[in-house]
């Protein structure tokens, strides 16, 4: 049976510009320049430069009643289609709305966000280009006297070595790969012989199939000595005991004096368990974290600025505006091709205006959010003392600035702030709250700092267990359970007491 009824429904829709803004909020300063370049490549109406701030206004939407009746898009593809339809609906707008008498003004976002002048010195950090890990191995392979067949097999072996420097694939499996993939018939023995050649490459330990083999490869390339020989025996014969730090059993079984055992263990601890990272670390060492914000202490007054290094001033192409003015002159006599061209040009201009406005809103949102965080944690940013950090969650900042929690999360993730005490990830300032014996709320980060200092000061010959750590923290006024201590210790990447033991 069919029934007719009236239904009142409230819908919330995201405009294409809001979607654009949310995506831009997630991008850190390092990636913003690339994102702007991509937009300029797909939209010729967008270019670098300065224009009148009136040009930044987004064209008004038409047919509002029709829009209210439309269904809410369920995904971004539908939103993009909606955006294109809205632009087409604007075809009958007055062409003069897209122009101003003065195109030489300076936009507000340029004046408010750029805190440098052409006279300021710009210090750029050079990035040194280095060969990758695989390329370095292949280069060393070229120095060996191998025929073409052996070379191809060796290259295949190198391709199965991961970034840590380990060969994770079985030799039999690689033999099958070569037979089916490259029509090369080989044996496990031949693969093993070629692998031993690769294991002589730098960095020492490369090509190992497990940690034991990796450490042995490194020890065997060191100068022969009694200490080195003892270290080889420990790794070769008592690897499990070494990992579990059962030093008493090692000393007893190998009949070692305490001092000899200590020297051998010291020799092992100098080895690299992930040899492939040697080259990766060299590349990382020349990289530089570019902060999104800069906080300076001006005689006790905190000042916040937004890093604009990779955010050039943007404007709508004057050429496109002139084309639109020319094509939109006499609409009655326009052929269909010219009308299509006019619609295309207006679409590109609208997209450029939306993108420029999204960049402006991104800057404003970033600044207002970070300013609230800076104000909330004023004591910390003035002193650099982590114990001064207040408990702070996303909801706290969300309520202050009047923005959604998801927006605060997008601003905090992957963004860095530079202070006089160092450059930090913004989300690291957010922490849970705990109560001390006096009933005051303290940050979990403060507790982690106390825990880290306590473990650092312990006697490494008798490391403190988690239950004892909980008791020590309780004596200092932090009443937390043993399982909470274990949780924080793991978050700090600190092993259990048994694995912290030293001779």
C-alpha positions in Angstrom: 0.0 0.0 0.0 1.4 3.4 -1.0 1.3 6.3 1.4 2.3 9.9 1.0 3.9 11.8 3.8 5.9 14.9 4.5 9.4 14.4 5.9 11.8 17.0 7.3 15.4 16.0 6.9 18.5 17.8 8.0 21.6 17.2 5.9 25.2 18.3 6.2 27.3 18.6 3.1 30.9 19.2 2.5 31.7 21.7 -0.3 34.6 20.9 -2.7 36.5 23.8 -1.0 36.1 22.2 2.4 37.4 18.9 1.1 40.3 20.7 -0.5 41.1 22.4 2.9 41.0 19.1 4.8 43.5 17.5 2.4 45.8 20.6 2.6 45.7 20.6 6.4 47.3 17.1 6.5 50.2 18.2 4.3 53.4 19.3 6.2 55.5 22.2 4.9 57.9 19.8 3.2 55.2 18.5 0.9 53.2 21.7 0.4 55.5 23.0 -2.3 55.0 19.8 -4.3 51.3 19.9 -3.8 51.2 23.5 -5.2 53.3 22.5 -8.2 50.9 19.6 -9.0 47.9 22.0 -8.8 49.6 24.5 -11.1 50.4 21.7 -13.6 46.7 20.6 -13.9 45.3 24.1 -13.7 46.9 26.6 -16.1 44.7 29.4 -14.6 46.8 29.2 -11.4 50.3 30.7 -11.3 52.8 32.2 -8.9 52.5 36.0 -8.2 50.5 38.6 -6.3 47.1 39.9 -7.1 44.3 42.1 -5.6 42.8 40.5 -2.5 39.3 40.8 -4.0 40.4 38.1 -6.5 40.6 35.7 -3.7 36.8 35.7 -3.1 35.1 32.5 -4.1 32.2 33.0 -6.7 28.8 32.7 -5.1 26.9 29.5 -5.7 23.8 29.7 -7.8 20.4 28.0 -7.5 20.6 27.4 -3.7 17.2 25.8 -3.5 18.2 23.2 -6.0 21.4 22.4 -4.1 19.4 21.9 -0.8 17.3 19.2 -2.5 20.3 17.3 -3.7 21.5 14.1 -1.9 24.6 14.3 0.2 27.6 12.8 -1.8 28.9 9.6 -0.3 32.5 9.9 -1.5 35.0 12.4 -2.8 34.4 11.4 -6.5 30.7 12.4 -6.2 31.9 15.7 -4.5 34.2 16.4 -7.4 31.3 15.8 -9.8 29.1 18.1 -7.7 31.8 20.8 -8.0 31.9 20.6 -11.8 28.1 20.8 -12.0 28.1 23.8 -9.7 30.7 25.5 -11.9 28.5 24.8 -15.0 25.5 26.3 -13.3 27.5 29.5 -13.0 27.7 29.9 -16.8 25.2 32.7 -16.9 27.0 34.8 -14.2 28.1 38.2 -15.2 31.6 37.9 -16.6 32.6 41.2 -15.0 32.4 39.5 -11.6 35.8 37.9 -12.3 37.7 41.1 -12.8 38.9 44.1 -10.8 40.2 47.4 -11.9 43.4 46.9 -9.9 45.3 43.7 -10.3 48.5 44.9 -8.6 47.5 44.7 -4.9 48.9 42.4 -2.2 46.7 39.6 -0.8 46.0 39.5 2.9 47.4 36.0 3.3 50.8 37.2 1.9 50.9 40.1 4.4 49.8 38.2 7.4 51.8 35.0 7.0 55.1 35.9 5.4 57.4 37.1 8.1 60.5 37.6 5.9 61.6 40.2 3.4 63.8 40.0 0.3 66.7 41.3 2.4 66.6 38.5 4.9 69.2 35.8 4.6 67.8 32.4 3.6 69.8 29.5 4.9 69.2 26.4 2.8 70.4 23.0 3.9 72.0 21.1 1.0 70.9 17.5 0.5 73.8 15.3 -0.5 73.0 12.7 -3.2 74.3 9.3 -2.3 74.0 5.9 -4.0 71.3 3.6 -2.6 72.0 0.4 -0.8 71.2 -1.9 -3.7 73.1 0.3 -6.2 76.2 0.1 -3.9 76.0 -3.8 -3.8 75.6 -4.0 -7.5 78.6 -1.7 -8.0 80.7 -4.1 -5.8 79.5 -7.0 -7.8 80.9 -5.5 -10.9 84.3 -5.7 -9.4 84.2 -9.5 -9.2 85.2 -11.8 -12.1 82.0 -13.5 -12.9 80.6 -14.7 -16.3 77.3 -13.3 -17.5 75.3 -16.2 -16.2 76.9 -16.0 -12.7 76.4 -12.2 -12.7 72.7 -12.5 -13.5 72.3 -15.1 -10.7 74.2 -12.8 -8.2 72.0 -9.8 -9.2 68.9 -11.9 -8.4 70.4 -12.7 -5.0 71.0 -9.1 -4.3 67.5 -8.2 -5.3 66.3 -10.5 -2.5 68.4 -8.7 0.2 66.2 -6.3 2.2 67.0 -2.8 3.5 68.3 -4.3 6.8 70.9 -6.2 4.8 69.4 -9.7 5.3 68.6 -12.4 2.7 65.1 -13.4 3.8 64.4 -15.9 0.9 65.4 -19.5 0.9 68.1 -20.6 -1.7 65.8 -23.3 -3.1 63.0 -20.8 -3.6 65.4 -18.5 -5.5 66.5 -21.4 -7.7 62.9 -21.9 -8.7 62.5 -18.2 -9.3 65.4 -18.2 -11.7 64.2 -21.3 -13.5 60.7 -20.0 -14.1 61.4 -16.3 -14.4 64.7 -16.1 -16.3 65.1 -19.6 -17.7 68.4 -20.0 -15.7 69.0 -23.5 -14.2 71.1 -23.4 -11.1 71.6 -25.4 -7.9 71.5 -24.6 -4.2 75.2 -25.2 -4.0 76.0 -22.6 -6.8 73.7 -20.1 -5.1 75.4 -20.7 -1.8 78.9 -20.1 -3.4 77.7 -16.8 -5.0 76.1 -15.8 -1.7 79.5 -16.3 0.1 81.0 -13.9 -2.4 78.3 -11.3 -1.7 78.8 -11.8 2.1 82.3 -10.3 1.6 80.9 -7.0 0.4 80.5 -3.9 2.5 79.0 -3.2 4.8 80.2 -6.2 6.9 77.4 -8.6 7.7 75.4 -8.0 4.5 73.8 -11.1 3.0 73.3 -12.9 6.3 70.2 -15.1 6.7 69.8 -14.5 10.4 71.2 -12.4 13.3 73.7 -15.1 14.3 75.2 -15.3 10.8 75.2 -11.5 10.6 77.3 -11.1 13.8 79.7 -13.9 12.8 80.4 -12.4 9.4 81.3 -9.1 11.1 83.5 -10.7 13.8 85.4 -12.9 11.3 86.4 -9.8 9.4 88.0 -8.2 12.4 91.5 -8.6 13.6 92.3 -11.9 15.2 92.6 -11.7 19.0 91.7 -13.7 22.1 88.8 -11.4 22.8 87.5 -11.6 19.2 87.8 -15.4 19.2 85.9 -15.6 22.5 83.2 -13.4 21.0 82.9 -15.7 18.0 82.5 -18.8 20.2 79.8 -17.0 22.3 77.8 -16.2 19.2 78.4 -19.5 17.4 77.8 -21.8 20.4 75.7 -19.8 22.9 73.6 -17.4 20.9 70.4 -18.0 22.9 72.1 -17.5 26.2 73.7 -14.3 24.9 70.3 -12.9 23.8 68.7 -13.7 27.1 71.8 -12.3 28.9 72.4 -15.4 30.9 76.0 -14.4 31.5 76.6 -16.7 34.4 75.8 -19.7 32.3 78.1 -18.5 29.5 80.9 -17.9 31.9 80.5 -21.3 33.5 80.1 -23.3 30.2 83.0 -21.6 28.4 85.1 -21.4 31.6 85.7 -17.7 31.2 86.9 -15.2 33.7 84.5 -12.3 34.4 86.9 -9.8 32.8 87.3 -11.9 29.7 83.6 -12.3 29.3 83.1 -8.6 29.8 85.6 -7.8 27.0 84.0 -10.3 24.6 80.5 -9.0 25.3 81.8 -5.4 24.7 83.2 -6.5 21.4 79.9 -8.0 20.3 78.0 -4.9 21.3 80.0 -2.9 18.8 78.6 -4.9 15.9 75.7 -3.7 13.8 72.6 -6.0 13.8 71.2 -4.2 10.8 74.1 -3.6 8.4 71.9 -2.4 5.5 70.9 0.6 7.6 74.5 1.9 7.5 74.0 3.5 4.1 70.3 4.5 4.9 71.5 6.3 8.0 74.0 8.3 6.0 71.2 9.5 3.7 69.0 10.3 6.7 71.8 12.2 8.4 71.9 14.9 5.7 68.2 15.3 5.7 66.6 18.1 7.7 63.2 18.3 9.3 61.6 21.5 8.1 59.4 23.0 10.9 55.9 24.1 10.1 55.9 26.6 12.9 58.5 28.7 14.7 58.2 29.8 18.3 60.6 32.4 19.6 61.0 33.8 23.1 61.2 37.5 22.9 62.2 38.5 26.5 59.6 36.3 28.1 56.9 36.8 25.4 56.3 33.9 23.1 55.9 34.8 19.4 54.5 32.3 16.8 55.1 32.4 13.1 54.2 30.1 10.2 57.1 28.8 8.0 56.3 30.1 4.5 59.4 28.7 2.8 57.5 26.4 0.5 54.3 28.4 0.1 54.6 31.0 -2.8 52.1 33.7 -3.4 49.5 32.5 -5.9 47.2 34.3 -8.3 44.7 33.7 -11.1 46.3 34.0 -14.5 45.7 37.4 -16.1 45.8 35.7 -19.5 42.9 33.5 -18.5 40.9 36.4 -17.2 41.5 38.3 -20.4 40.4 35.3 -22.4 37.2 35.0 -20.3 36.5 38.7 -20.9 37.0 38.3 -24.6 34.8 35.2 -25.0 32.1 36.5 -22.7 31.5 39.8 -24.5 28.5 39.2 -26.8 26.8 36.0 -25.7 24.0 36.1 -28.3 26.4 35.7 -31.2 28.6 33.1 -29.7 28.9 29.7 -31.4 28.7 26.6 -29.3 32.5 26.0 -29.4 33.1 29.5 -27.9 30.5 28.8 -25.2 32.2 25.6 -24.3 35.6 27.4 -24.2 34.0 30.0 -21.9 32.7 27.3 -19.5 36.1 25.6 -19.5 37.9 28.9 -18.7 35.5 29.7 -15.9 36.0 26.2 -14.5 39.7 26.7 -14.3 39.4 30.2 -12.8 36.9 29.0 -10.2 39.3 26.1 -9.3 42.2 28.5 -9.0 40.2 30.8 -6.7 39.1 27.8 -4.6 42.7 26.6 -4.2 44.0 30.0 -3.3 41.3 30.4 -0.7 42.0 26.9 0.7 45.7 27.8 1.1 44.6 31.0 3.0 42.3 29.0 5.2 45.0 26.4 5.8 47.3 29.0 7.1 44.7 30.6 9.3 43.7 27.2 10.8 47.3 26.2 11.4 48.1 29.4 13.1 45.0 29.5 15.4 45.5 25.9 16.4 49.2 26.2 17.2 48.7 29.5 19.0 46.2 27.7 21.3 48.7 24.9 21.9 51.4 27.4 22.6 49.2 29.3 25.1 48.1 26.1 26.8 51.7 25.0 27.2 53.3 28.4 27.9 55.4 27.3 30.8 57.0 24.5 28.8 57.8 26.7 25.7 59.4 29.3 28.1 61.5 26.9 30.0 61.8 23.7 28.0 61.2 21.7 31.2 59.1 18.6 30.3 57.7 18.5 33.8 56.0 21.8 33.0 53.9 20.1 30.3 50.2 20.1 31.2 47.9 17.2 30.4 46.4 18.1 27.0 44.2 16.1 24.6 42.7 17.0 21.2 39.4 17.9 22.8 41.0 20.6 24.9 42.3 22.5 21.9 39.2 21.8 19.9 37.0 23.5 22.5 39.4 26.5 22.6 39.5 27.2 18.9 36.0 26.0 18.1 37.1 23.5 15.5 36.4 19.8 15.1 38.6 17.3 16.9 39.4 15.7 13.5 40.7 19.1 12.3 43.0 19.5 15.3 44.3 16.0 14.6 45.1 16.8 11.0 47.0 19.9 12.1 48.9 18.0 14.8 49.9 15.0 12.7 53.2 15.2 10.7 53.7 18.9 11.7 56.8 20.1 13.5 57.4 23.2 15.6 60.8 24.8 16.1 61.6 26.1 19.6 64.8 27.3 21.3 65.0 23.9 22.8 64.8 21.9 19.6 62.3 20.9 16.9 59.4 18.6 18.0 56.5 16.8 16.5 53.4 18.7 17.6 51.4 15.6 18.5 54.1 14.8 21.1 52.7 17.6 23.3 49.4 15.8 23.7 49.3 13.5 26.7 46.9 11.9 29.1 46.4 13.1 32.7 47.3 11.4 35.9 46.9 12.4 39.5 49.7 12.7 42.0 49.5 12.2 45.8 48.4 15.8 46.2 45.5 15.4 43.8 47.1 17.5 41.1 46.8 16.5 37.5 50.1 15.8 35.9 51.0 14.9 32.3 51.8 11.3 31.4 54.8 12.7 29.6 56.1 14.0 32.9 55.8 10.5 34.4 57.6 9.0 31.4 60.4 11.5 31.9 60.8 10.6 35.6 60.6 6.9 34.6 63.3 7.3 31.9 65.6 9.2 34.4 65.1 6.5 37.0 66.1 3.7 34.6 69.0 5.7 33.4 70.3 6.1 36.9 69.9 2.4 37.9 72.8 0.0 38.5 73.1 -1.9 35.2 74.5 -4.9 37.0 71.2 -5.1 38.9 68.5 -3.5 36.8 65.3 -2.5 38.5 62.2 -4.6 37.7 58.8 -3.0 36.8 57.2 -3.6 40.3 60.2 -1.9 41.9 60.0 1.0 39.4 56.3 1.4 40.4 57.3 1.6 44.0 60.0 4.2 43.3 57.5 6.3 41.3 55.0 6.0 44.2 57.7 7.3 46.6 58.1 10.3 44.3 54.4 11.1 44.4 53.2 9.3 41.3 50.9 6.5 42.3 50.7 4.2 39.2 50.3 0.5 38.8 53.1 -1.9 37.6 51.3 -2.6 34.4 51.2 1.1 33.7 54.9 1.3 34.3 55.4 -1.6 31.8 53.2 0.3 29.3 55.2 3.5 29.6 58.5 1.6 29.5 57.6 -0.1 26.2 56.4 3.3 24.8 59.9 4.6 25.6 61.5 1.6 23.8 63.2 0.5 27.0 63.6 -3.3 27.4 62.7 -5.3 30.5 65.2 -5.4 33.4 66.7 -8.8 32.4 67.7 -7.3 29.0 69.1 -4.2 30.5 71.7 -6.1 32.5 75.3 -5.3 31.9 78.5 -6.8 33.3 
